Amino acid sequence: MKTLFVPTDFSAAAENAAQYALAIAQATRANVKLFNVFMVAAATPMAAQVAWPLYNYEAVVESTNAELNKLANKLTNLDDSRAVEVLTSCESAAGNVAEMINQKAVDERACMVVMGTSGSGDVQHFFLGSTSNNLISKIAVPLLLVPPKYQFKPIKRIAIATDLSDSEIEVIQSVASLAKYFNAELVLFHVTDDKYEPEYAKKIDVYLREVTNRINYSNVFYRHVKSTDVNHGVEWIVEHGLVDMLAIIHQEHNFFDKLFSRSHTHHAAKHIDIPLLVYPCASKRFIAPAF
């Protein structure tokens, strides 16, 4: 059974992401697993050698489980055909929460991690200081980031940022397996500052034939976006492409890093207000799943 893994900090944004995950689960016949990790207090360098008061730990566990079950019941009331499970974990404050989320998602063989983002223009801090931006660099399964006020609607078009390399076809195939449940269009778009010359058009035709042959999905289109700045090219396809989801492969030092760098965060958040599906680079990818 497919599993959607939903880390939550019990905020409104996290609950909205959980509801979006539930809608995806309904379409793909997946289960939803809610997850919360809390940090053991570590105020001094010797804290790792000092026992945390048992009553504090038990109180936090009890409170966390109560909140998780409350959210699980709320989701179950929305759709009692979906199995909604809960998972809690405790770690030292010296640990890395993003790494824990990633490891738990891999252990649970999740096909996707679904998280919310804030509405303040910054990528929200999750789980006592760890950020979703940190998780982007560590995640080994697809990560879906859902804006805080974005309500689920049938997915009619998914845009995929591509550099026209064969190595991306595995990801395109994975996104296509999700698109099939909605009969959604896949729009492959490539941002360059070059003109659409005949030789370039021939290259695109060859690439699209290779893609459609390998992914066995015919509802695929291509869009060339001419822009001297990749960020603005991405924003253009989101604003003008009638897109319900944007998929992208995270690479070190590529335009996705620039998109979420500190200097670009407010600018990007203002323009990209649809769910963002992030795939890890091949070196970190646990698997590009079939949904």
Buried (B, 14 or more C-beta within 10 A) or exposed (E): EBBBBBBBBBBEBBBBBBBBBBBBBBBBEBBBBBBBBBBBBBEEEEBEEEEBEEEEBEEBEEEBBEBBBEBBEBBBEBBEEBBBEBBBBBBEBEBBBBBBBBBBBBEBBBBBBBBBBBBEEBBBBBBEEBBBBBBBBBBBBBBBBBBBEBEBEEBBBBBBBBEBEEEBBBBBBBBBBBBBBBEBBBBBBBBBEEEEEEEBEEEBEEBBEEBBEBBEBEBBEBBBBEBEEBBBBBBBBBBEBEBBBBBBBBBEEBBBBBBBEEEBBEBBBEBBBBBBBBBBBEEBBBBBBEB
